[in-house]
Amino acid sequence: MVEVTHFGTIVLVVSAGFTLALVASKLTEYVPIPAPAVFLVAAAVASDLYPELGRYLSVQEVERIAVVALVVILFAGGAEIGWRRFRVAAIPITSLGVLGTFATAGAIALFAHYVLGFTWITSGLLGAAIAPTDPAVMFSVLGGREIAGRTGTILQGESGANDPVGIALMIGMIELATSEHGSFWLVGQEFAIEMSVGLAIGIAGGVVQAWLMRSVSLPNTGLHTVRTLSGAAVIYGAASIAHGSGFLAVFVAGLIVGDAEAPFKREIELFQNALSNTVEIVVFVGLGLTIELGSISGGRWLEGLVLALFLAFAARPVVVGALLLPVRLRFGERLFVMWGGLKGAVPILLAAFALIGGVDGGPKIYNIVFIVVLFSVIVQGASVPFAAARLGVPMRTVRPSHRVEDQAEWDRMPTT
């Protein structure tokens, strides 16, 4: 009887918290702050007010939750973009996702070392953690809106493409920091293997998924929606076991599945969207519970804020501006892409990798990354609609019943 009461208390607390999170997401329609920011801050404040909340989850458990959440978000995000939209902006997405991530990480590392005085290892880990943009935040901010032309596709595609790059880079940096025989050559070699294997398995898995959706009927409509999720998990697991990037694999598979014509496609899309929103809440609340705001010193807040300002106003604009030079975009659209690189769960997840990996200064890295993410989702995320209006980037609210033909016409709007 005691066990039933104890479990009932847990169910009540979790469900009440989840309900409050849903209510908070409704408030973002009136206050220009992305929902992930609300979840993250609310959970961090709650864990300080009620420290026992943080004891239910360790950083390692939250890291595993975040991995599962990202599998769902990346697969659903890739499916939302689809290969036809992706290939129109494939060159800028690829250059920003790969070259942009490395260049941004390098710029952050140099700044952290020479300006903030961190060691090279700590600086490199900070660069690897903060460089990627976040699909959960990007799809959340842009998910209820459509942007004409390729600008929105570039931002969403970049957030899906640079996460596997950032994760592979962070894993390599952790090996470099913790292994006596680690070297930059081994980091580059491991990166190449992870990307190649992940891409191959993602393509194969996406083709198989699309064929199953078209050709293999299941006895219940709900089973079709569950099959896509289980397929994404299989693809991630297969790529990871083969020493490839599971995140790249599920994103590529999502791109392929997104354009597949199959029965119950609308139901599958609704299920993926609902599940993505759910895991987004779970992962940001979980990450927030691992943060002890009261333990972060004033100096750490200053370091994180300085790094966030450098990233937003110097590192990303310079890197992205240079990589977008060959791309046919209006000046306002270029500025919009430079400003729109939002951070979120992925940088905190990468910082958690460093913390769990036992690198020197792990807690410091974790706290600084949290501060950078907080600045990004609150300041940059809230300003995205305003920036679009000021820079002349056409943006509209998604109509619930919009057709594929409408979206295609919207995407073909001139950008020059």
Secondary structure, 3 states (H helix, E strand, C coil): CHHHHHHHHHHHHHHHHHHHHHHHHHHCCCCCCCHHHHHHHHHHHHHHHCHHHHHHCCHHHHHHHHHHHHHHHHHHHHHHHHHHHHHHCHHHHHHHHHHHHHHHHHHHHHHHHHCCCCCHHHHHHHHHHHCCCCHHHHHHHHHCEEECCCHHHHHHHHHHHHHHHHHHHHHHHHHHHHCCCCCHHHHHHHHHHHHHHHHHHHHHHHHHHHHHHHHCCCCCHHHHHHHHHHHHHHHHHHHHHCCCCHHHHHHHHHHHHHCCCCCCHHHHHHHHHHHHHHHHHHHHHHHHHCCCHHHCCHHHHHHHHHHHHHHHHHHHHHHHHHHCCCCCCCHHHHHHHHHCCCCCHHHHHHHHHHHHCCCCCHHHHHHHHHHHHHHHHHHHHHHHHHHHHHCCCCEEECCCCCCHHHHHHHHCCCCC
